[in-house]
Amino acid sequence: MPHAFDPVHPHPTRLGDLAAAVGALALPSTHADVSVTGVAVATEDLRPGWLFVAVPGRRGHGARHADVARAAGAVAVLTDDDGAETAARSGLPTVVVPDPRAVLGTVAQTVSGTAELGFPLLGVTGTNGKTTTVSVLDALMRRLGWTTAMTSTAERRIADDVVPSRLTTPEATELHAFLARARERSVDGAAIEVSAQGLTRHRVDGVRFAVAGFTNLSHDHLDDYADMDEYLRAKLRLFQPDRADRAVVSLDSAAGRAVVAASGIPVETITSEPDTAADWRATVLELHAAGTRMRIDGPDLSVTTEVPLLGRHMAADVGLAVAMLRAAGVPAPALVSAAGGSLDVVVPGRMADASGVTGPRVYVDFAHTPDAFAKSLDAIRAVATGPVGIVLGADGDRDPSKREAMGAVAATLADVVVVADHHPRFEDPDRIRAAILQGAHAVGGTARVVELPDPARAIRHALAAVGEHGVVYWAGPGLTDYRDVRGEHVPYSSFRDAQAALAEAGHPTREAVPTCC
């Protein structure tokens, strides 16, 4: 549903003005007056009157699709020198720049008219906790009585209209259209999940945040970045004056202090660690199977709240959201009123409970890093009354350097480890499992480690192994309803199969199936 959040009232822009804005050569007058009402980088997203941005890709140059773009109603093409001749053969006016992606934010902002929005944007980056923090921000803003917009790994939402996400951070074209539509809906505030790739690939160019938030940094995305230092530098782009006005940074990972030191904007800090000094503190008061109760203390407020999210690490995410809203100018009394008591937060695909009121529990989660595994298993261990099992796999064609660490964490913190296939994509699934198993066996602990490639067999084995009072943590698939096997989306819902496995074993299950992605 690519057009679900396009503005209803587009902002027509002269092609000549766009060319001037991105430093392209002047266009003939017949082309300069062409009116552009939208921008897309994929031909399937185009509408009549839009500009097609043809960029080089892994499988060829986008300019090859200029004829398709014209048939879809495109009125012009923006491309680079390599694509210029091919694009021009379509007969469409062609604007040429050295790097189309680098100017995509400027083009999208100009066409969408989003230089000024009239509501605060809150951006959250980090390895883990981004989706949770953005979801808590949205819940708090709703409690304040605001009309909200949100974009996360799981979903895009304006008011009560929701569509699944395609990327953690949308392309600049989609993001600016989303913000323009949010303004049309008289939104009071918006929360946006900002990935490292979103920053380095120009997806948030032309977007200015009232407050930027940082959760943590741990091993991930080393297929995109040479090392952890380069990965951190990508995140640091958000904490500069051209991107945000203020920041709140968690000191719960070592990278937090590096973010504070490198920030070019005013920063407040927060921690959930008892021995760490910070401006804000999140303290866990109670952990139980249904959620986490905590106290958030800041320079001018203190509030106790509870969320239906499992784990000690949830306090850091909730505290970060509270501190970010205070930094955005929400009065302390209003924020205490909004956050106090029980806060209804839904994080699609995170620790989704497939179980009924009795029998073993099964949590299906989207986590895909060693640190996320550790935090989730620690949270489960804190409330489990029986053995803890984990079913895990790893994405193919994605950062292979974290696989052994994933296996090591699983074997260290779980009693039963079942290694299965997830999204092998075009990679050999045997090779993926072998790396996870190597990490699990290297621990040398007491966990029972089993290899069962078929996820349906894996969940049933794990349930039998943990028994009536155990807990199974199924890490990776979240609420997706397919597996990516050699480019084909094979229908499969881990959540539904967990329900089926519980029922087959004679246990009750959760009746409703959460919706997501």
Buried (B, 14 or more C-beta within 10 A) or exposed (E): EBBBBBBEEBBEBBBBEBBBBBEBEEBEEEBBEBEBBBBBBBBEBBBEBBBBBBBBEEEEBBBBBBBBBBEBEBBBBBBBEBBBEBBBEBEBBBBBBEEBBBBBBBBBBBBBBBEEBEBBBBBBBBBBBBBBBBBBBBBBBBBBEBBBBBBBBBBBBBEEEBBBBEBBBBBBBBBBBBBBBBBBBEBBBBBBBBBBBBBBBBBBBBBBBBBBBBBBBBBBBBEBBEEBEBBBBBBBBBBBEEBBBBBBBBBBBEBBEBBBEBBEBEBBBBBBBEEBEBBBBBBBEEBEBEBBBBBBBBEEBEBBBBBBBBBBBBBBBBBBBBBBBBBBEBEBEBBBEBBBEEBEBBBBBBBBBBBBEEBBBBBBBBBBBBBBBBBBBBBBBBBBEBBBBBBBBBBBEBBBEBBBBBBBBBBBBBBBBBBBBBBBBEBEBEEBBBBBBEBBBEBEBEBEBBBBBEBBBBBBBBBBBBEEEBBBBBBBBBBBBBBBBEEEEEEBBBBBBBBBBBEEEEBEBBEEBBEBB
